[in-house]
Amino acid sequence: MNFTRRFIATAAAAAALAASAGLSTAALAATPAAAAQPSVVIVHGAFADGSDWAKVIPLLQREGVQVTAVQNPLSSLADDVAAARRAIDAQPGKVVLVGHSWGGTVITEAGNSDKVASLVYVAAFAPDVGQNTAEQGKGFPAPSGFAHIKPDAQGWLSLTAEGMKNHFAQDLPPAATAVMTATQGPIQAKAFDQTVSAAAWKNKPSYYLLATADHMIDPEAQASMAKRAGAKVTKVDSSHVPQQSKPEAVAKVILDAVRQSR
């Protein structure tokens, strides 16, 4: 019997065994063990992609948590919310929804799904109903990183290499920020002016990790948004990307949300 025939025979035997036990592949995936605790869905911010969370994800997986990092198109608020909702809907049970920076605006809207148990904001925007991202900094000093955001002819915004190195992730080595500059996701400028129609933090337990050395979102603005959301606040001495410079601290907050949401 050649390899192909052996493979087919083995697959057929496995299917017969599952059928005899009254289980389908879908049913196996949805067993109580798989849905015993919430999954984690992570929404990255502007000037980044899902790999921005590469240090935190293994820490969550080590604790048996199912994790999905959304790859945002960053083309509009609606497009990013749709991407987050697809990831939420794909999970077997409840979800702890995590957002960094611009991703906080996204989870504020997308978090209204019945599947979302709680929200975790990581140095993130948390607008109220009818507000947009751009106005969240009103009344606070303009962060120094803003001067290093550059538009192209089509309205896509990127962060300069200097901005990434000295303002976005100033507590990471230059080799790391060089990679982040190369892999960043540009965002459409119009996205920052688009308003949320619902604020999930109004009716979901919320957690906020406040980055005290942030050069992209003023720490006092973070504190104000967290207070308005009634979030449980944890402070960390980090740049705008604590998920890269202090991954253990970030993982701890997310795991706390997971355990409290069972």
Disulfide bonds with the S-S distance in Angstrom:
none
